Structure formats: C-alpha cells, structure tokens
Amino acid sequence: MEQSTEQEAVVEGPDPGLIAVVREGLSAPQKTLPPWLLYDTEGSRIFEAITRVEEYYPTRVEREIFRQEGEDLVARASGGNASTWVELGAGTARKTQVLLDAAVRRRVSVDYVPVDVSPQPLAEATVRLSHELPSVHVQPVVGDNLEAVRVLSEVEGRRVVLFIGSSIGNYEADAAVDLLRRIRAPLAEGDALVLSTDLRKPLEVLLPAYDDASGVTAAFNLNLLTRLNRELGADFDRNRFRHRARWNEEASRIEMHLESLVPQTVHLPAAELTIHFDRGETLHTESSHKYGGEQVQSLLREAGFRLEHPFVDPRGWYAVNLARV
C-alpha cells in the first residue's frame, strides 16, 4: 500500500527476521520453512478458499460444533461475566463470529481482540463485525502468536483465549507445549482457553483434505515460492515444483511438501543464499498433527491447563476443548 506524501518515500529492505528463518530452513538437510510464511495477503485469501472446498472438513466440522454448542461453550468459558477474548491467528474471524453471536444472545459482554500476521483479513473482520455485531468491541492487532501473548499480559479482567482452527497442530510437540505455556503465563485463575484439535481419522478422509481435487491447496502451498521471489528476489520457478501431501504415521501428522520435479539450483539474493534441489527432493512447508483424546489432555496438562470440557462432533473427528488455568 502506498501513501502519498510530499516527503521522499523510504524503501525498506527485506525483513532480517525473514532472511534468518529462510537461511536456516533452506540450509537444513530436510529443507523446511515455518507455516506462517504461507500466510501473506494472497496466501490468506487462498486459505479462505480452502475452507470452502468439499474435502476440507476441519472448518465445516468446527463451525458446526460452534453452532450446536456455542451458547454452552460461551457460558462455561466466560462464567456469564464480561470478558476479553483474544484470538490467535484470527484471519477473517468468520467461525469466531458464530461464537460471538452466541455471546450476544446470552447477553455476555465481550471485547474481542483478533490477532493475525496478515492485516487485510483483520481489516475485513473488523468492518464486518462492527456492522453485524455492534455490541462487540473489536480491537484488531497485527502480529504473530507471541504478540498475542503480549496483548494478553496487558488485558485486565476475565480473559478467554481462542486458539481455534486446529492451528496448534502446526507445531511440533515441544513447541506446542512451549507456546501454550507462554499463553498460560499471564493468565489468572478463572481465565479460559478454547483450543481446537483435529483428531485421528481414516486416511481416505485426511489426505484429500490437504490435496483437494480442484487444486486450491496446491495453489496455497506454491504461493510460498511466489512470496520468496517477491520479498527476497529469489528465482523459484513454480512450474518446477508440485504440491505433495503425506501422512507420517510415526508423528501422527499430515505433512505438506513442495517437491522438485527436476534437478535445479535456486538463488535468493537478498538472503545471500544459493540452494540446490535434486529431483524428488522436497521443501517441507507445514505439518498438521492429529491427536488422540489422551494426547490432548497431556498437552494441556504439561502447559498448566486443566481440560474442563471437550466439545466433540458426533463422528469423533474434531474437538473444541475448553480448558481452565
């Protein structure tokens, strides 16, 4: 976005944090980049499209749980008191709006603080919610999950943390516990965490959810290369890579990869990096862990939370877990 001023425009260089992450990840034996890199403006737009494809069940099932159990969930989480809801990775907050609707129906006063790395979805959410739910005070914050933790430390009164969309599944086990401990640290007795977790299920359901027939997920994954080209001056050729979704049984997770179709060398001038891909070599871009019930309880317990009530769909595919400090 450009702003017209009489002063000379300041041209900012590449983000040093991005450069460090890319250098480390692409220099590893298994080339890997963190999933937050998928969510630039275009990536966030494509992900919204993913949530509408037939094969992608998580959004649909989670929304149905919110519709069926929302008022009970809101009542339990808030205790009927005024509260501030801080959501990590809020995006456009369309699913969250189902819960906010339930709070309005229950006459529960809510200040809503959506946090996301991408400003455009936040702006969309703020305009829509301000129009459709004027009694909910919306305070958007652009930032990552650690920024959301900082926000939590500044909020007074009853707090409800929303970490939905099964986003915790993107983290390795130790990193997931570490993040939840960081979330736990500023909270007080009575504060609540709403944590969504995707559960283990047949591969014929899992794999198509991450490799849909219409190719929307493939476009989402490949957009990462476009971002690196734009922000780091890289020369990735998207036509020389393909999207792959794999099931890792040992780790109980779906993995998304970009597979090199040919031997090739890629240059990233801004990162002062040149890397080589063999044919069939992959760049690991995202993991999505699938949990058993005991795993969820253990995860929460290690982070200092107590599982108070799991809301699970009838097929046992997905859980929205209400946890308490």
C-alpha positions in Angstrom: 0.0 0.0 0.0 1.4 3.4 -1.0 0.8 6.6 0.9 1.1 9.9 -1.0 3.3 12.4 0.8 5.5 15.3 -0.1 8.5 13.6 1.5 10.7 11.2 -0.3 9.4 7.6 0.1 11.5 5.4 2.3 12.2 2.0 0.7 12.5 -0.7 3.2 14.7 -3.7 2.6 13.9 -7.4 3.2 12.9 -8.3 6.8 16.0 -9.5 8.6 13.9 -12.0 10.6 12.6 -13.5 7.3 16.1 -13.7 6.0 17.3 -15.6 9.1 14.4 -18.0 9.0 14.9 -18.8 5.3 18.6 -19.2 5.6 18.3 -21.7 8.5 15.4 -23.6 6.9 16.8 -23.9 3.4 20.2 -24.9 4.6 19.0 -27.9 6.6 19.3 -31.5 5.4 15.5 -31.6 5.1 14.6 -28.2 3.7 11.9 -26.7 5.9 10.1 -23.4 6.3 7.7 -22.4 9.0 4.0 -22.4 8.1 3.4 -18.7 9.0 5.2 -17.9 5.7 2.3 -19.3 3.8 0.0 -16.5 5.1 0.9 -13.4 3.2 -2.1 -11.5 1.8 -2.5 -13.8 -1.2 -1.9 -16.9 0.9 -4.6 -15.8 3.4 -7.0 -15.3 0.6 -6.3 -18.7 -0.8 -6.7 -20.3 2.6 -10.1 -18.8 2.9 -11.0 -20.6 -0.3 -9.6 -23.8 1.1 -12.1 -23.7 3.9 -14.9 -23.8 1.4 -13.7 -26.8 -0.7 -15.7 -30.0 -0.2 -12.7 -32.1 1.0 -11.6 -29.7 3.7 -13.6 -30.9 6.7 -12.0 -29.0 9.7 -13.6 -25.6 9.1 -17.0 -27.2 8.4 -17.0 -29.5 11.4 -15.6 -26.8 13.8 -18.3 -24.4 12.7 -21.0 -27.0 13.3 -19.7 -27.6 16.8 -19.9 -23.8 17.4 -23.4 -23.7 16.1 -24.6 -26.6 18.2 -22.7 -25.9 21.4 -21.8 -22.2 21.1 -24.0 -20.9 23.9 -22.9 -23.6 26.3 -19.3 -23.0 25.4 -19.6 -19.2 25.8 -21.4 -19.6 29.2 -18.8 -22.0 30.5 -15.8 -20.0 29.2 -17.0 -16.6 30.5 -18.8 -17.7 33.6 -21.5 -15.3 32.5 -19.2 -12.4 33.2 -17.8 -9.6 30.9 -14.6 -10.8 29.3 -12.0 -10.0 26.8 -11.5 -12.6 24.0 -8.0 -12.7 22.5 -7.8 -14.9 19.4 -4.5 -16.1 17.9 -4.4 -16.3 14.1 -7.9 -14.9 13.8 -7.9 -14.4 10.0 -11.4 -13.1 8.9 -13.0 -14.4 12.1 -15.9 -15.9 10.3 -16.0 -19.0 12.5 -15.4 -16.9 15.6 -18.4 -14.8 14.7 -20.6 -17.9 15.4 -19.4 -17.8 19.0 -19.7 -14.0 19.2 -23.3 -14.3 18.0 -23.8 -16.8 20.8 -22.3 -14.4 23.4 -24.7 -11.7 22.2 -27.7 -14.0 22.5 -26.5 -14.9 26.1 -26.1 -11.2 26.8 -22.4 -11.8 27.7 -20.4 -8.6 27.2 -17.3 -9.3 25.1 -14.3 -7.2 24.0 -12.8 -9.1 21.0 -9.1 -8.8 20.2 -8.3 -10.7 16.9 -4.6 -11.1 16.3 -3.1 -12.1 12.9 0.1 -11.6 10.9 -1.9 -10.5 7.9 -3.6 -7.1 8.1 -6.1 -7.5 5.3 -8.2 -10.3 6.8 -8.2 -8.4 10.1 -9.5 -5.3 8.4 -12.2 -7.3 6.8 -13.2 -8.9 10.1 -13.3 -5.6 11.9 -15.6 -3.9 9.3 -17.9 -6.9 9.2 -18.2 -7.4 12.9 -18.6 -3.7 13.7 -21.5 -3.7 11.3 -23.2 -7.0 12.2 -22.4 -7.2 15.9 -22.1 -3.6 17.1 -22.3 -4.5 20.8 -19.0 -6.4 20.4 -16.0 -4.0 20.8 -13.3 -5.1 18.2 -9.7 -4.2 18.7 -7.6 -5.8 15.9 -3.8 -6.4 16.4 -1.4 -7.2 13.6 1.2 -9.6 14.9 2.2 -13.2 15.5 1.3 -15.5 18.3 3.9 -14.1 20.6 2.4 -10.7 20.0 -0.9 -12.2 21.1 0.8 -13.3 24.4 2.0 -9.8 24.9 -1.6 -8.5 24.4 -2.9 -11.0 27.0 -0.5 -9.6 29.6 -2.0 -6.1 29.2 -5.7 -7.2 29.4 -7.4 -6.6 32.7 -10.3 -8.7 34.0 -11.6 -12.1 32.8 -9.8 -13.4 29.7 -10.7 -16.1 27.2 -8.0 -17.1 24.8 -9.2 -18.6 21.4 -6.7 -20.8 19.6 -9.0 -22.5 17.1 -8.8 -23.9 13.6 -6.7 -26.7 14.9 -3.7 -24.4 14.5 -1.9 -26.0 17.4 -1.4 -29.0 15.1 1.1 -27.0 13.1 3.6 -27.1 16.0 6.0 -29.9 17.0 5.1 -31.4 20.4 7.7 -29.4 22.4 6.9 -26.2 20.6 3.2 -26.7 21.1 3.7 -27.1 24.9 6.1 -24.1 24.9 3.5 -21.9 23.2 0.7 -22.9 25.5 2.9 -22.3 28.5 3.6 -18.8 27.2 -0.2 -18.3 26.8 -0.7 -19.6 30.3 1.9 -17.4 32.0 -0.1 -14.1 32.0 -3.5 -15.7 32.8 -5.1 -15.9 36.2 -7.4 -18.3 38.0 -10.7 -18.5 36.2 -9.4 -17.5 32.8 -10.1 -19.9 30.0 -8.5 -21.4 26.8 -10.6 -22.6 23.9 -8.3 -24.9 21.9 -9.4 -26.8 18.8 -7.7 -30.0 17.9 -8.1 -32.2 14.9 -8.5 -35.9 15.8 -7.1 -39.0 14.1 -9.3 -40.4 11.4 -9.2 -42.6 8.3 -6.6 -41.6 5.7 -9.3 -41.5 3.0 -10.7 -38.5 4.8 -7.4 -36.9 5.9 -5.4 -36.9 2.7 -7.9 -35.3 0.4 -8.4 -32.5 2.9 -4.8 -31.4 2.2 -4.8 -32.3 -1.5 -8.2 -31.3 -2.9 -9.1 -32.3 -6.4 -9.6 -28.7 -7.5 -6.0 -27.8 -6.6 -6.7 -25.0 -4.2 -4.4 -26.4 -1.5 -1.7 -26.8 -4.1 -2.0 -23.1 -5.1 -1.8 -22.2 -1.4 1.4 -24.2 -1.0 3.0 -22.9 -4.2 2.3 -19.3 -3.3 5.1 -19.6 -0.8 7.5 -19.6 -3.7 5.9 -16.5 -5.1 6.4 -14.8 -1.8 10.1 -15.7 -1.6 10.5 -14.4 -5.2 8.8 -11.1 -4.3 10.4 -10.5 -0.9 13.9 -12.0 -1.3 14.4 -11.6 -5.0 14.5 -15.4 -5.4 14.1 -17.2 -8.8 11.9 -20.1 -7.9 10.1 -21.5 -10.9 6.7 -22.7 -9.6 6.3 -24.9 -12.7 9.3 -26.9 -11.5 7.6 -27.9 -8.2 4.5 -29.7 -7.2 2.4 -29.9 -4.1 2.6 -33.1 -2.1 0.6 -34.2 1.0 1.9 -37.1 3.0 0.8 -39.0 6.1 3.5 -39.5 8.7 2.3 -42.3 10.9 5.1 -42.2 13.5 4.5 -38.5 14.1 0.7 -38.7 13.6 0.6 -35.8 11.2 -0.2 -34.7 7.7 2.9 -33.1 6.1 2.7 -30.6 3.2 5.7 -30.5 0.9 6.8 -28.9 -2.3 8.6 -31.5 -4.4 11.2 -30.6 -7.0 10.3 -32.1 -10.4 13.9 -31.7 -11.8 17.4 -31.1 -10.5 17.7 -27.4 -10.1 19.5 -24.5 -8.4 17.7 -21.6 -6.9 19.2 -18.2 -5.9 17.9 -16.0 -3.1 20.0 -12.8 -3.5 18.5 -10.9 -0.5 19.4 -13.8 1.7 22.8 -14.3 0.1 21.9 -17.9 -0.5 22.1 -20.4 -3.3 20.5 -23.8 -2.9 20.3 -27.0 -5.0 17.3 -29.4 -5.2 17.7 -32.9 -6.5 14.8 -34.3 -8.5 12.2 -35.6 -6.0 13.7 -33.6 -3.1 11.2 -31.7 -1.0 10.7 -28.5 0.9 8.6 -29.2 4.0 6.2 -26.3 4.4 3.6 -27.3 7.0 2.6 -30.1 9.4 -0.8 -30.8 10.8 -0.8 -33.1 13.8 -3.8 -35.3 14.5 -4.5 -36.1 18.2 -6.0 -38.8 20.3 -8.0 -37.8 23.3 -5.3 -38.6 25.8 -2.8 -36.6 23.8 -4.9 -33.5 24.1 -5.2 -33.9 27.9 -1.5 -34.5 28.2 -0.7 -31.4 26.1 -2.9 -29.2 28.2 -1.7 -30.6 31.5 2.0 -30.1 30.6 1.2 -26.4 29.7 -0.5 -25.8 33.0 -4.1 -26.1 31.9 -6.9 -28.4 33.0 -9.3 -29.8 30.4 -12.7 -28.8 31.6 -15.0 -29.9 28.8 -14.3 -31.2 25.3 -17.0 -30.5 22.7 -16.7 -33.2 20.0 -18.7 -33.8 16.8 -20.8 -37.0 16.6 -18.2 -38.8 14.4 -15.3 -38.0 16.7 -13.4 -36.2 14.0 -12.7 -32.9 15.8 -12.7 -31.4 19.3 -13.1 -27.9 20.7 -11.5 -28.1 24.1 -12.4 -25.8 26.9 -9.5 -25.6 29.3 -9.0 -23.7 32.5 -6.0 -22.3 34.3 
